Amino acid sequence: KRIAKKWLYRKVSPKKTLQNGIETGTTGTVMELIDNKTAFVEFYDRNGELIEIDNELAFKVDLKNIKLKK
């Protein structure tokens, strides 16, 4: 529950380039927590448009690979 309060619907950014090609500095929002270590995140390009790769809008990301934006 504490992890959900910290991460859910918060703005995040990847710490390094992810496997699907999303680069550092890209803004995203945590949409759903899968477990204590992974979440589904939607990422946005510089124009605020959703990034879509292979017809997917939300990507499974380890929480250790993203950081909260202030």
C-alpha positions in Angstrom: 0.0 0.0 0.0 2.9 2.3 0.8 4.4 1.6 -2.6 1.2 2.4 -4.4 0.9 5.7 -2.6 4.5 6.6 -3.7 4.3 5.6 -7.3 0.7 5.5 -8.6 -0.3 8.2 -11.1 3.0 10.0 -10.5 5.3 11.6 -13.2 8.4 9.5 -13.8 11.4 9.4 -16.1 13.6 6.5 -17.1 17.1 6.3 -15.4 18.5 4.8 -18.6 17.3 3.9 -22.1 14.7 1.1 -21.7 14.6 -2.2 -23.8 11.8 -0.8 -25.9 13.9 2.3 -26.9 12.4 4.9 -24.7 15.2 7.2 -23.8 16.2 9.0 -20.6 14.5 12.3 -20.0 11.2 11.1 -21.5 8.2 11.9 -19.2 5.8 9.2 -18.2 3.0 8.4 -15.8 2.7 5.3 -13.7 -0.8 3.9 -14.5 -0.9 0.6 -12.6 1.3 -1.3 -10.2 1.7 -5.0 -11.1 3.7 -6.0 -7.9 6.2 -4.4 -5.6 8.9 -4.2 -8.4 7.1 -3.6 -11.7 4.5 -1.2 -13.1 2.7 -0.2 -16.3 3.9 3.2 -17.4 2.6 5.5 -20.2 5.3 7.6 -21.8 4.8 10.9 -23.7 7.0 12.6 -26.4 8.1 16.2 -26.3 4.7 17.4 -27.7 2.8 15.6 -25.0 1.5 12.8 -27.3 1.4 9.2 -26.1 4.3 7.1 -27.4 3.0 4.0 -29.1 5.3 1.1 -29.9 3.9 -2.1 -31.5 0.3 -1.0 -30.8 1.2 -0.7 -27.0 0.6 2.5 -25.1 1.5 1.3 -21.6 4.8 -0.5 -21.0 5.9 -2.9 -18.3 8.8 -1.3 -16.4 10.8 -2.3 -13.4 10.6 0.4 -10.7 14.3 0.3 -10.3 14.7 1.6 -13.8 12.5 4.8 -13.3 12.8 7.8 -11.0 10.1 10.2 -9.8 10.0 13.6 -11.3 9.6 16.6 -9.0 
